[in-house]
Amino acid sequence: MAVSNGEAVVRTGGGGRYRLDVDPARHRFVFVVAPDGAAPVGSFYRPVASLPEPAVGVDFELDRADQRKRRNFMFAQFTDIHAVAEGGWPSSTGILGNDVRKTLSEWDPAFVVATGDLTKNGDLASLKAYRRLMRAAPCPVFNMFAAHDGAEEQRAQKPIAEGWTRNYESILGPTYYSFDWGGRHFVVFADEDQLFAPPEAEAKARWLRNDLKAHQGRPTVLFIHVPPSADFLDTVADTDVIAVFFGHWHASKVYSYRGIEIFATPPFSFGGIDKSPRSYRRVSIRQGLLTTELVAIRSRRSNPALPAPRRRSGAVKKPPLRLLWSRHLETKLHRAAPVVCNEKILLALSDEDGKGRQGVLCLSLETGQLCWRRRTDTSVKNAVAVSSSSQASTENYGDLAVAVSVTGRLSAFDTRSGQTLWETDLHGHPNRWIYTSPVVADNVVYAGGKAGYGAYNLADGKSLWYYEPSSLRTLQRRVRMVGDEPLWYYEAIDRRSDHLPCSASPVVIQDTIVLFVQRTGMIGLERASGQERWRRQMDVEYKYPQPVAVDGGILSGGDPGKLAKLDPKTGQLLWQRHITEDEFISGLGASRNDVFVITPSGDCRAYSPTCRRLKWCFELGRELLDTTPYRQGFRSGIVGPVVLDEFLVISAEDGHLYVVDRRTGMLKDRWWFGSPISAAPCAEGGRLIVTSFDGLLACFEVVG
């Protein structure tokens, strides 16, 4: 079997003997790689500082563990737990204990891997509280270090030469290691080099290469914390690594790279920054195949098998909606709003399980029957854009639908047949995190995110221009192995990165395209050339909603708790009002006479056009799933309301669709979907199309 000092990996010989040199300046632990069918008795590691004289051997006792021989098994990935010892936080260990027990008792996992940011601050009290928390798990838990777990040492300005991993190591042990189970090799690799003393980071880089080589021939699953770059994946693409799991960005993303399946998982403790529910990943290995399921942690009772939406009490005698038909889809529907085009419904599909269900779906508006379905390379996180055939400058096709996947691949489809007309990749594919919708105007498609936006010819997808918002870059220290030597380099961390996913799509107003650039502000570009016309610096975050064009201006969340209106031609700030004690607004809508705001605290509010006067406030119920970023158990809506004649349609995370009087806020109709409604409904031609998170799709006739 294999034994390591965190740099070299050696095999035991006769009688279990091994020889391993240890350098306290480079090596923190000696550990055994537990093989199939065996489990350590006590600890699998020894701290180097506690070792006896070098000439004295260090023994590891193993015991028979038949369950670790099984070739068919399941395990869980938890990530970004951010545990704290004190109460009052969504991630306090007193709150999370029941979630850990309940989550793991509902099935039979062989083990759990917790991929970093296990604590919020990396203080000893929180690390000890986390350790107590995970003792509630009915199976082994394999832990991994990440930046938050070294935060206290970093804030104390402890010299990096002394390492910022010491608190973690004193409570939870090695920051990286590996083990075998059921014919597979599992590597737990802390990949944030900047938190390690330089000699230790060099040893860590060598260890990864040596460990993969020592276990050559075994299918390997790699756990890291931060998103892997293409350069990093290239270093493991020619090894036996078949899958990579990570967290860090509090969002979900699934894609493939050079034959490796890659899975990002949202946080366990609270809603993700992409408004994904707090979740964990359930992984199954059966008949040699690895499959996954992203499992939302349900804080309230909901019914994912609800056959159709049901009207609930509170409707008036003549309610404005009549259900025409409904159907369940095989995949979940989150932020992507349905779109109606020529008596057809177009739905953008995500697949957070990696089962190939992502793409674009076309249904009959009249009956809900399938017209066509096309698969994209990865999930499409927001709505498709549609354009008429006249804009496409071609007589061969009908209307066009354009979708952009989370990895940055832009695809155009013929809405009549579903034929894929063209595909093109945005700069940085597949490392992009695109959660915005494309926009189509005058034969041009505009698509992108904070890392860059492009304009593409609608007919063939050819690039017309590409714009990168200029911003500050920071350097992050990295190390990789070149042959047998460590190569230190500094990777430019660009604040333009759209790794912090934002759903605020571009807005076209006449000859200007207005961009919402999180942590920068609003930017106006000349549509024809992509040249920057103006820039309005604002303290805006990735959690902000889509800006809205209204009455010659553009409304957007502004500085924290504020709503702002800008002149789209010049970027001049027309006004900014403080409207909520929350840090941001969740949803935004407007008509000529009203501004409608959804707050993270669960209110829908109607204001006068300049937001000087609050007209009414409508209260939403508590979330069925925890989708509000960094929170648990809130009343919430995460998309803007939709104006429907004299009514306002409000989608809520409490599982209800509300229809209220637009002038008074009085309830007129209420439908129960049994699952969060986290995409804006589509109102078109007297029909209202509504989707729920669990895949329930409903078509209503507007009769009021």
Secondary structure per residue as TSV (DSSP state, phi and psi in degrees):
chain	resnum	aa	ss	phi	psi
A	1	M	-	360.0	170.2
A	2	A	E	-97.9	140.6
A	3	V	E	-131.0	145.3
A	4	S	E	-140.0	152.7
A	5	N	S	-101.7	13.3
A	6	G	S	87.6	6.4
A	7	E	S	-141.6	-64.8
A	8	A	-	-85.1	153.5
A	9	V	E	-127.1	120.5
A	10	V	E	-120.8	158.5
A	11	R	E	-103.9	143.3
A	12	T	-	-73.0	149.6
A	13	G	-	-106.5	-148.2
A	14	G	G	-59.7	135.4
A	15	G	G	69.8	15.1
A	16	G	G	76.8	17.4
A	17	R	-	-81.8	150.8
A	18	Y	-	-150.6	158.2
A	19	R	-	-124.1	129.4
A	20	L	-	-146.2	123.8
A	21	D	-	-84.1	140.9
A	22	V	-	-125.7	129.8
A	23	D	-	-118.6	108.4
A	24	P	T	-57.5	-20.7
A	25	A	T	-75.6	-17.7
A	26	R	T	-120.6	-25.4
A	27	H	-	-117.8	129.0
A	28	R	-	-97.4	-30.5
A	29	F	E	-143.9	155.4
A	30	V	E	-110.8	131.8
A	31	F	E	-143.0	155.3
A	32	V	E	-100.7	142.1
A	33	V	E	-89.6	101.8
A	34	A	-	-61.4	125.0
A	35	P	-	-84.7	171.9
A	36	D	T	-54.4	138.7
A	37	G	T	79.3	7.4
A	38	A	E	-141.3	148.9
A	39	A	E	-133.9	143.0
A	40	P	E	-63.3	141.9
A	41	V	S	-90.8	112.3
A	42	G	S	80.9	-133.8
A	43	S	-	-91.3	148.7
A	44	F	S	-90.7	2.9
A	45	Y	E	-138.8	160.8
A	46	R	E	-132.4	128.1
A	47	P	E	-62.8	134.7
A	48	V	G	-58.5	-37.3
A	49	A	G	-63.8	-20.8
A	50	S	G	-99.6	2.0
A	51	L	-	-70.7	149.2
A	52	P	-	-73.2	-167.4
A	53	E	-	-55.2	145.8
A	54	P	T	-54.1	-31.5
A	55	A	T	-77.1	-9.9
A	56	V	S	-91.3	136.6
A	57	G	-	-73.5	156.7
A	58	V	-	-116.7	119.4
A	59	D	-	-100.7	146.8
A	60	F	-	-122.4	126.7
A	61	E	-	-96.8	129.8
A	62	L	E	-118.3	151.9
A	63	D	E	-125.8	157.3
A	64	R	E	-65.2	135.4
A	65	A	-	-142.5	87.1
A	66	D	G	-61.0	-29.1
A	67	Q	G	-63.7	-23.3
A	68	R	G	-82.0	-1.7
A	69	K	G	-90.8	-18.6
A	70	R	-	-62.8	130.0
A	71	R	S	-82.0	-20.0
A	72	N	S	-109.2	117.2
A	73	F	E	-159.4	171.8
A	74	M	E	-128.8	152.6
A	75	F	E	-144.3	167.7
A	76	A	E	-118.3	146.4
A	77	Q	E	-112.0	119.5
A	78	F	E	-104.1	149.4
A	79	T	-	-150.8	156.3
A	80	D	-	51.3	57.9
A	81	I	-	-77.5	-33.9
A	82	H	-	55.2	40.9
A	83	A	B	-64.5	142.5
A	84	V	B	-130.1	150.6
A	85	A	S	-76.9	-35.5
A	86	E	S	-80.4	160.4
A	87	G	S	-82.0	179.2
A	88	G	S	89.0	-1.6
A	89	W	S	-114.9	147.9
A	90	P	T	-60.7	-24.3
A	91	S	T	-102.8	17.3
A	92	S	B	-66.8	140.7
A	93	T	H	-65.2	-24.7
A	94	G	H	-64.6	-33.7
A	95	I	H	-78.9	-37.8
A	96	L	H	-78.8	-17.4
A	97	G	H	-56.4	-47.0
A	98	N	H	-63.9	-36.1
A	99	D	H	-64.7	-41.0
A	100	V	H	-63.0	-48.4
A	101	R	H	-63.5	-47.2
A	102	K	H	-66.7	-43.6
A	103	T	H	-59.5	-43.0
A	104	L	H	-88.3	-17.5
A	105	S	H	-82.1	-13.4
A	106	E	T	-78.4	-10.1
A	107	W	S	-149.8	-165.2
A	108	D	-	-127.8	71.5
A	109	P	-	-72.8	143.6
A	110	A	S	-73.6	-35.1
A	111	F	E	-164.4	171.6
A	112	V	E	-123.3	138.7
A	113	V	E	-114.3	123.0
A	114	A	E	-104.0	110.0
A	115	T	E	-94.5	58.0
A	116	G	S	91.8	166.3
A	117	D	-	49.4	51.2
A	118	L	-	-70.2	-28.4
A	119	T	B	-124.1	163.6
A	120	K	S	-78.7	-40.7
A	121	N	S	-121.6	-8.3
A	122	G	-	70.9	18.0
A	123	D	-	-80.7	157.7
A	124	L	H	-61.9	-39.0
A	125	A	H	-62.7	-42.8
A	126	S	H	-70.0	-37.6
A	127	L	H	-64.0	-39.6
A	128	K	H	-68.4	-38.2
A	129	A	H	-65.6	-39.1
A	130	Y	H	-62.2	-43.3
A	131	R	H	-60.1	-41.4
A	132	R	H	-65.3	-39.7
A	133	L	H	-57.6	-46.3
A	134	M	H	-76.4	-9.2
A	135	R	T	-69.1	-14.2
A	136	A	T	-75.4	-13.8
A	137	A	S	-70.7	137.9
A	138	P	S	-84.3	15.5
A	139	C	S	-150.2	168.5
A	140	P	-	-61.3	146.3
A	141	V	E	-121.3	124.1
A	142	F	E	-104.1	119.0
A	143	N	E	-100.3	156.1
A	144	M	E	-139.4	143.8
A	145	F	-	-82.8	145.2
A	146	A	-	-148.4	-178.8
A	147	A	G	-58.7	-42.3
A	148	H	G	-60.7	-29.3
A	149	D	G	-74.5	-9.0
A	150	G	G	-114.6	12.9
A	151	A	H	-64.6	-41.0
A	152	E	H	-63.0	-42.6
A	153	E	H	-66.8	-36.4
A	154	Q	H	-68.2	-44.5
A	155	R	H	-65.3	-29.4
A	156	A	T	-75.5	1.1
A	157	Q	T	58.4	35.8
A	158	K	-	-66.8	136.0
A	159	P	-	-58.1	136.4
A	160	I	G	-63.1	-24.4
A	161	A	G	-60.4	-22.9
A	162	E	G	-92.0	-6.3
A	163	G	-	79.8	145.8
A	164	W	S	-110.1	28.2
A	165	T	-	-111.7	1.9
A	166	R	H	-69.3	-39.6
A	167	N	H	-59.2	-48.3
A	168	Y	H	-59.3	-48.3
A	169	E	H	-63.0	-33.5
A	170	S	H	-69.9	-22.0
A	171	I	H	-107.5	-41.2
A	172	L	H	-115.8	-8.0
A	173	G	-	93.3	-148.7
A	174	P	-	-61.3	145.8
A	175	T	S	-83.9	-15.2
A	176	Y	S	-152.6	149.3
A	177	Y	E	-178.1	-175.7
A	178	S	E	-148.6	166.6
A	179	F	E	-156.9	161.9
A	180	D	E	-110.1	150.0
A	181	W	E	-160.8	124.8
A	182	G	T	57.2	37.3
A	183	G	T	83.2	2.8
A	184	R	E	-115.0	156.5
A	185	H	E	-110.8	134.8
A	186	F	E	-121.6	126.6
A	187	V	E	-116.3	122.6
A	188	V	E	-106.5	107.6
A	189	F	-	-127.9	107.1
A	190	A	-	-70.0	116.7
A	191	D	-	-108.4	18.6
A	192	E	-	-101.5	86.1
A	193	D	G	-58.5	-30.7
A	194	Q	G	-67.2	-9.9
A	195	L	G	-97.5	-0.4
A	196	F	S	-106.5	144.7
A	197	A	-	-57.8	140.9
A	198	P	H	-49.9	-47.4
A	199	P	H	-61.6	-34.4
A	200	E	H	-71.4	-36.8
A	201	A	H	-64.8	-39.3
A	202	E	H	-63.1	-43.5
A	203	A	H	-62.3	-39.7
A	204	K	H	-62.9	-43.8
A	205	A	H	-62.7	-41.7
A	206	R	H	-65.2	-38.9
A	207	W	H	-60.7	-42.9
A	208	L	H	-58.7	-47.4
A	209	R	H	-62.8	-44.4
A	210	N	H	-67.5	-37.9
A	211	D	H	-67.0	-44.0
A	212	L	H	-63.3	-37.3
A	213	K	H	-68.7	-40.1
A	214	A	H	-66.5	-23.4
A	215	H	T	-113.0	27.8
A	216	Q	T	-58.6	138.6
A	217	G	T	98.5	-13.4
A	218	R	S	-100.2	127.8
A	219	P	-	-56.0	131.0
A	220	T	E	-120.5	136.1
A	221	V	E	-110.5	126.3
A	222	L	E	-110.0	129.3
A	223	F	E	-112.0	125.9
A	224	I	-	-131.7	-175.8
A	225	H	S	-112.0	-53.9
A	226	V	S	-86.7	158.3
A	227	P	-	-57.3	134.4
A	228	P	-	-75.3	134.2
A	229	S	-	-78.2	164.9
A	230	A	H	-61.5	-36.8
A	231	D	H	-61.4	-43.9
A	232	F	H	-64.3	-44.9
A	233	L	H	-63.4	-33.5
A	234	D	H	-62.6	-31.6
A	235	T	H	-72.3	-21.0
A	236	V	H	-112.0	-1.2
A	237	A	T	-67.0	-27.0
A	238	D	T	-96.8	13.6
A	239	T	T	-102.4	-163.9
A	240	D	T	-93.7	13.3
A	241	V	E	-67.6	123.6
A	242	I	E	-108.8	-19.9
A	243	A	E	-152.7	147.3
A	244	V	E	-127.7	130.6
A	245	F	E	-118.4	138.5
A	246	F	E	-152.4	178.7
A	247	G	-	-138.0	-118.2
A	248	H	S	74.7	-53.5
A	249	W	S	-87.1	4.8
A	250	H	S	55.0	42.5
A	251	A	S	-151.1	167.2
A	252	S	-	-109.9	135.8
A	253	K	E	-156.6	135.8
A	254	V	E	-132.2	127.9
A	255	Y	E	-158.0	174.0
A	256	S	E	-119.5	147.8
A	257	Y	E	-147.2	116.3
A	258	R	T	49.0	44.3
A	259	G	T	83.7	1.2
A	260	I	E	-101.9	129.9
A	261	E	E	-86.2	131.6
A	262	I	E	-124.6	131.0
A	263	F	E	-130.7	119.7
A	264	A	E	-99.0	138.1
A	265	T	-	-122.9	137.0
A	266	P	-	-68.6	169.5
A	267	P	-	-69.3	153.6
A	268	F	S	-79.3	-26.4
A	269	S	S	-96.0	-23.4
A	270	F	S	-159.9	174.2
A	271	G	B	-61.6	147.7
A	272	G	-	-77.9	162.5
A	273	I	T	-71.5	-17.2
A	274	D	T	-90.1	13.5
A	275	K	S	67.3	16.6
A	276	S	-	-72.9	147.2
A	277	P	-	-65.6	151.7
A	278	R	S	-59.6	137.5
A	279	S	E	-150.8	172.7
A	280	Y	E	-140.7	166.6
A	281	R	E	-109.6	127.7
A	282	R	E	-99.8	123.6
A	283	V	E	-117.7	133.0
A	284	S	E	-121.1	135.4
A	285	I	E	-117.3	112.0
A	286	R	E	-134.2	130.5
A	287	Q	T	51.3	36.5
A	288	G	T	81.6	-1.4
A	289	L	E	-104.5	137.8
A	290	L	E	-101.1	124.2
A	291	T	E	-129.1	156.2
A	292	T	E	-132.2	159.9
A	293	E	E	-140.5	126.8
A	294	L	E	-85.1	116.9
A	295	V	E	-108.6	118.4
A	296	A	E	-75.5	140.6
A	297	I	-	-88.1	110.9
A	298	R	B	-85.3	119.4
A	299	S	S	-87.4	-18.3
A	300	R	S	-136.9	160.2
A	301	R	-	-65.5	130.0
A	302	S	-	-142.7	164.7
A	303	N	-	-121.9	95.0
A	304	P	T	-67.3	-13.0
A	305	A	T	-103.0	20.3
A	306	L	-	-58.6	121.0
A	307	P	-	-69.0	-29.8
A	308	A	S	-161.3	154.9
A	309	P	-	-64.1	146.8
A	310	R	E	-119.7	137.8
A	311	R	E	-74.0	136.6
A	312	R	-	-111.9	166.6
A	313	S	T	-58.9	153.5
A	314	G	T	114.7	-9.8
A	315	A	-	-78.2	152.7
A	316	V	-	-77.4	174.2
A	317	K	S	-59.3	-38.8
A	318	K	S	-117.7	81.7
A	319	P	-	-67.5	153.5
A	320	P	S	-79.8	-12.6
A	321	L	E	-117.2	141.6
A	322	R	E	-129.2	124.8
A	323	L	E	-71.2	125.3
A	324	L	E	-94.6	-48.3
A	325	W	E	-161.6	163.2
A	326	S	E	-150.7	159.5
A	327	R	E	-158.3	155.9
A	328	H	E	-97.6	138.9
A	329	L	-	-103.4	160.8
A	330	E	S	-82.2	-3.3
A	331	T	S	-129.3	159.3
A	332	K	-	-76.5	152.3
A	333	L	-	-122.6	118.5
A	334	H	-	-111.3	-97.4
A	335	R	S	-89.0	-14.6
A	336	A	-	-79.0	114.4
A	337	A	-	-73.5	145.3
A	338	P	-	-68.0	153.8
A	339	V	E	-129.9	136.2
A	340	V	E	-106.2	131.9
A	341	C	E	-146.6	117.7
A	342	N	T	49.9	55.8
A	343	E	T	63.6	24.0
A	344	K	E	-129.9	150.6
A	345	I	E	-105.9	127.6
A	346	L	E	-109.6	127.0
A	347	L	E	-121.9	130.8
A	348	A	E	-86.5	131.9
A	349	L	E	-113.2	136.9
A	350	S	-	-107.7	151.5
A	351	D	-	-135.1	102.8
A	352	E	T	-88.9	5.0
A	353	D	T	-104.4	-9.7
A	354	G	S	75.7	31.1
A	355	K	S	-104.9	10.0
A	356	G	S	79.4	21.3
A	357	R	-	-94.8	3.6
A	358	Q	-	-77.1	158.1
A	359	G	E	144.7	-144.4
A	360	V	E	-128.7	133.2
A	361	L	E	-118.1	136.4
A	362	C	E	-120.7	126.9
A	363	L	E	-125.9	156.5
A	364	S	E	-71.4	129.7
A	365	L	T	-64.7	-33.2
A	366	E	T	-72.7	-41.1
A	367	T	T	-121.5	-18.3
A	368	G	-	82.4	4.3
A	369	Q	-	-74.1	150.8
A	370	L	E	-68.7	130.4
A	371	C	E	-99.2	-50.1
A	372	W	E	-164.5	166.3
A	373	R	E	-147.4	136.2
A	374	R	E	-131.6	140.6
A	375	R	E	-93.1	140.3
A	376	T	-	-108.4	171.5
A	377	D	S	-64.4	-37.5
A	378	T	S	-144.6	-176.2
A	379	S	-	-59.8	146.0
A	380	V	-	-103.6	111.3
A	381	K	-	-85.7	-12.5
A	382	N	S	-142.0	177.2
A	383	A	-	-65.3	153.7
A	384	V	-	-75.3	160.2
A	385	A	E	-109.1	144.2
A	386	V	E	-120.8	153.2
A	387	S	E	-148.3	149.3
A	388	S	-	-75.3	159.5
A	389	S	H	-62.9	-27.8
A	390	S	H	-63.8	-33.2
A	391	Q	H	-70.3	-29.5
A	392	A	H	-77.0	-8.9
A	393	S	T	57.3	41.4
A	394	T	-	-146.8	146.4
A	395	E	S	-99.6	-1.1
A	396	N	S	-85.8	-17.3
A	397	Y	-	-130.4	161.1
A	398	G	-	-87.5	-146.8
A	399	D	-	-62.2	152.1
A	400	L	E	-110.4	144.5
A	401	A	E	-118.4	136.3
A	402	V	E	-123.1	131.0
A	403	A	E	-129.0	150.7
A	404	V	E	-124.4	130.3
A	405	S	-	-84.1	166.5
A	406	V	T	-62.8	-28.2
A	407	T	T	-83.1	-7.4
A	408	G	S	100.0	25.8
A	409	R	E	-99.4	125.0
A	410	L	E	-97.9	128.8
A	411	S	E	-131.6	141.2
A	412	A	E	-117.8	138.3
A	413	F	E	-127.1	146.7
A	414	D	E	-79.3	120.8
A	415	T	T	-70.2	-19.0
A	416	R	T	-75.4	-46.8
A	417	S	T	-108.0	-18.5
A	418	G	-	81.8	3.8
A	419	Q	-	-62.3	134.1
A	420	T	E	-76.8	119.0
A	421	L	E	-87.5	-39.3
A	422	W	E	-163.4	161.2
A	423	E	E	-138.7	144.1
A	424	T	E	-148.9	150.0
A	425	D	E	-103.3	133.8
A	426	L	-	-68.1	156.5
A	427	H	T	-54.9	134.1
A	428	G	T	93.2	-3.0
A	429	H	T	-59.1	137.5
A	430	P	T	-99.4	18.8
A	431	N	S	-84.0	2.8
A	432	R	-	-75.7	161.4
A	433	W	-	-129.5	78.6
A	434	I	-	-93.1	114.7
A	435	Y	-	-114.5	4.4
A	436	T	S	-92.7	164.6
A	437	S	-	-90.9	149.8
A	438	P	-	-72.4	163.8
A	439	V	E	-127.0	135.1
A	440	V	E	-114.8	129.3
A	441	A	E	-156.2	126.0
A	442	D	T	52.1	57.0
A	443	N	T	68.9	13.1
A	444	V	E	-128.9	140.2
A	445	V	E	-107.2	129.5
A	446	Y	E	-111.2	130.3
A	447	A	E	-153.2	152.7
A	448	G	E	151.0	-164.3
A	449	G	E	-155.0	-166.6
A	450	K	T	-57.5	-32.1
A	451	A	T	-72.1	-12.9
A	452	G	E	156.3	147.7
A	453	Y	E	-123.9	145.2
A	454	G	E	-130.2	157.5
A	455	A	E	-114.0	134.0
A	456	Y	E	-134.1	142.0
A	457	N	E	-64.5	129.2
A	458	L	T	-65.4	-32.1
A	459	A	T	-73.4	-36.2
A	460	D	T	-135.9	-1.3
A	461	G	-	80.1	7.0
A	462	K	-	-69.7	142.2
A	463	S	E	-71.0	134.2
A	464	L	E	-102.4	-42.4
A	465	W	E	-161.6	163.1
A	466	Y	E	-140.3	133.5
A	467	Y	E	-121.9	132.1
A	468	E	-	-119.2	115.6
A	469	P	-	-60.6	126.6
A	470	S	-	-74.7	139.0
A	471	S	-	-162.8	173.9
A	472	L	-	-71.1	148.4
A	473	R	E	-117.7	146.7
A	474	T	E	-117.7	156.0
A	475	L	E	-106.4	135.1
A	476	Q	E	-121.0	129.7
A	477	R	E	-73.9	130.6
A	478	R	E	-133.2	158.9
A	479	V	E	-139.1	141.3
A	480	R	E	-144.5	161.3
A	481	M	E	-91.7	132.0
A	482	V	E	-118.3	102.9
A	483	G	T	67.1	-124.2
A	484	D	T	-100.7	3.4
A	485	E	E	-110.0	140.5
A	486	P	E	-76.4	137.0
A	487	L	E	-113.0	114.0
A	488	W	E	-87.0	137.1
A	489	Y	E	-150.7	165.5
A	490	Y	E	-113.3	122.2
A	491	E	E	-92.4	129.4
A	492	A	E	-74.1	117.4
A	493	I	E	-96.3	109.2
A	494	D	E	-94.7	126.4
A	495	R	T	-67.7	-7.3
A	496	R	T	-74.6	-12.8
A	497	S	-	-51.3	132.2
A	498	D	T	-94.5	25.1
A	499	H	T	-61.0	-27.7
A	500	L	S	-87.4	92.3
A	501	P	-	-68.7	135.6
A	502	C	-	-130.7	137.7
A	503	S	-	-96.8	6.8
A	504	A	-	-78.6	101.8
A	505	S	-	-79.5	161.2
A	506	P	-	-61.7	155.1
A	507	V	E	-126.4	126.4
A	508	V	E	-96.0	124.1
A	509	I	E	-130.8	105.5
A	510	Q	T	54.8	-119.8
A	511	D	T	-96.7	17.4
A	512	T	E	-122.4	139.0
A	513	I	E	-110.7	125.0
A	514	V	E	-101.7	126.1
A	515	L	E	-107.2	136.8
A	516	F	E	-97.2	114.6
A	517	V	E	-115.7	103.5
A	518	Q	T	-57.2	142.1
A	519	R	T	62.3	18.6
A	520	T	T	-132.9	-60.6
A	521	G	E	144.1	-147.5
A	522	M	E	-109.6	140.2
A	523	I	E	-131.5	134.2
A	524	G	E	-106.8	127.5
A	525	L	E	-113.9	148.6
A	526	E	E	-72.4	122.6
A	527	R	T	-61.1	-37.4
A	528	A	T	-70.2	-34.8
A	529	S	T	-117.3	-18.6
A	530	G	-	79.7	8.1
A	531	Q	-	-72.3	141.0
A	532	E	E	-75.2	123.6
A	533	R	E	-92.2	-42.5
A	534	W	E	-155.1	162.4
A	535	R	E	-143.3	129.2
A	536	R	E	-116.7	107.1
A	537	Q	E	-69.8	127.0
A	538	M	-	-145.9	155.5
A	539	D	-	-86.6	69.3
A	540	V	-	-104.0	148.6
A	541	E	-	-119.1	168.7
A	542	Y	T	-65.4	-16.0
A	543	K	T	-83.9	-2.8
A	544	Y	-	-75.4	154.8
A	545	P	-	-86.6	176.5
A	546	Q	-	-60.8	127.8
A	547	P	-	-61.9	159.0
A	548	V	E	-129.2	129.3
A	549	A	E	-85.0	128.1
A	550	V	E	-156.5	134.9
A	551	D	T	51.6	45.8
A	552	G	T	77.9	1.3
A	553	G	E	-130.3	-175.6
A	554	I	E	-131.4	126.5
A	555	L	E	-95.3	141.1
A	556	S	E	-157.4	155.0
A	557	G	E	-58.7	137.2
A	558	G	-	-110.9	-134.1
A	559	D	S	-61.2	161.3
A	560	P	T	-48.2	127.8
A	561	G	T	78.1	5.1
A	562	K	E	-118.6	157.2
A	563	L	E	-117.4	137.1
A	564	A	E	-126.1	152.6
A	565	K	E	-125.6	131.3
A	566	L	E	-121.1	155.3
A	567	D	-	-82.8	116.9
A	568	P	T	-68.0	-18.1
A	569	K	T	-79.7	-36.7
A	570	T	T	-118.3	-16.9
A	571	G	-	79.4	4.1
A	572	Q	-	-61.0	135.2
A	573	L	E	-78.9	111.4
A	574	L	E	-78.8	-41.4
A	575	W	E	-164.9	160.1
A	576	Q	E	-143.6	126.9
A	577	R	E	-122.8	140.3
A	578	H	E	-83.7	119.1
A	579	I	-	-124.5	-9.0
A	580	T	-	-151.4	150.0
A	581	E	S	-80.6	-12.3
A	582	D	S	-68.3	158.3
A	583	E	S	-67.3	-30.1
A	584	F	S	-148.7	168.8
A	585	I	-	-100.9	150.1
A	586	S	S	-92.7	-36.8
A	587	G	E	-143.0	153.7
A	588	L	E	-144.6	136.3
A	589	G	E	-149.2	164.3
A	590	A	E	-159.6	151.9
A	591	S	-	-128.9	-176.2
A	592	R	S	-63.7	-30.1
A	593	N	S	-109.9	-2.4
A	594	D	-	-145.1	152.7
A	595	V	E	-121.2	130.4
A	596	F	E	-116.5	132.1
A	597	V	E	-129.9	135.5
A	598	I	E	-105.6	131.3
A	599	T	-	-104.3	155.7
A	600	P	T	-62.1	-19.4
A	601	S	T	-82.1	-1.1
A	602	G	S	95.4	28.6
A	603	D	E	-113.7	143.0
A	604	C	E	-106.8	123.4
A	605	R	E	-121.2	142.6
A	606	A	E	-111.4	129.6
A	607	Y	E	-121.0	163.1
A	608	S	-	-67.0	164.5
A	609	P	T	-55.6	-28.9
A	610	T	T	-101.1	6.8
A	611	C	S	61.7	25.3
A	612	R	S	-84.3	-20.1
A	613	R	S	-132.4	128.5
A	614	L	E	-83.6	122.1
A	615	K	E	-87.4	-46.5
A	616	W	E	-161.6	166.1
A	617	C	E	-138.9	131.1
A	618	F	E	-118.7	129.7
A	619	E	E	-95.8	132.2
A	620	L	-	-95.1	165.7
A	621	G	-	-88.0	-179.3
A	622	R	B	-74.6	146.4
A	623	E	-	-60.3	140.4
A	624	L	S	-77.9	-35.2
A	625	L	B	-123.6	148.9
A	626	D	-	-82.9	95.4
A	627	T	-	-108.2	-12.4
A	628	T	S	-72.5	126.1
A	629	P	B	-54.0	130.1
A	630	Y	T	66.9	17.7
A	631	R	-	-134.1	162.9
A	632	Q	S	-134.3	143.1
A	633	G	S	68.6	29.2
A	634	F	-	-94.1	161.3
A	635	R	B	-81.6	132.6
A	636	S	-	-156.6	148.6
A	637	G	-	-133.7	146.1
A	638	I	-	-122.9	5.8
A	639	V	S	-132.0	158.6
A	640	G	-	-72.0	153.3
A	641	P	-	-72.1	161.1
A	642	V	E	-116.3	127.8
A	643	V	E	-78.7	129.2
A	644	L	E	-134.0	88.4
A	645	D	T	55.9	-121.8
A	646	E	T	-86.6	6.1
A	647	F	E	-111.3	164.0
A	648	L	E	-126.4	127.4
A	649	V	E	-99.6	124.9
A	650	I	E	-118.0	122.5
A	651	S	E	-93.7	135.1
A	652	A	-	-129.5	150.5
A	653	E	T	-76.6	-4.0
A	654	D	T	-84.2	4.5
A	655	G	S	91.9	4.9
A	656	H	E	-109.5	149.0
A	657	L	E	-106.5	120.4
A	658	Y	E	-106.5	139.7
A	659	V	E	-121.2	119.1
A	660	V	E	-122.1	159.7
A	661	D	E	-66.8	127.3
A	662	R	T	-64.6	-29.1
A	663	R	T	-86.5	-33.2
A	664	T	T	-114.3	-18.9
A	665	G	-	78.9	8.5
A	666	M	-	-74.0	136.8
A	667	L	E	-67.7	130.3
A	668	K	E	-114.6	-26.9
A	669	D	E	-161.0	151.2
A	670	R	E	-150.9	127.4
A	671	W	E	-123.3	137.6
A	672	W	E	-100.5	121.7
A	673	F	-	-102.5	-13.9
A	674	G	S	73.9	6.7
A	675	S	S	-156.4	149.9
A	676	P	-	-56.2	143.0
A	677	I	-	-105.4	96.8
A	678	S	-	-111.3	11.2
A	679	A	S	-123.7	145.3
A	680	A	-	-66.8	135.9
A	681	P	-	-65.6	163.9
A	682	C	E	-114.3	122.3
A	683	A	E	-106.2	120.8
A	684	E	E	-156.5	124.7
A	685	G	T	58.3	40.7
A	686	G	T	77.9	10.4
A	687	R	E	-120.0	150.2
A	688	L	E	-127.2	120.8
A	689	I	E	-105.9	127.8
A	690	V	E	-130.0	138.3
A	691	T	E	-124.5	149.3
A	692	S	-	-115.1	164.8
A	693	F	T	-58.9	-38.5
A	694	D	T	-82.4	9.4
A	695	G	S	95.4	13.6
A	696	L	E	-84.8	125.1
A	697	L	E	-116.0	131.3
A	698	A	E	-135.0	143.1
A	699	C	E	-117.4	123.1
A	700	F	E	-112.0	149.8
A	701	E	E	-96.1	135.8
A	702	V	E	-87.9	111.3
A	703	V	-	-115.3	-11.7
A	704	G	-	-76.0	360.0
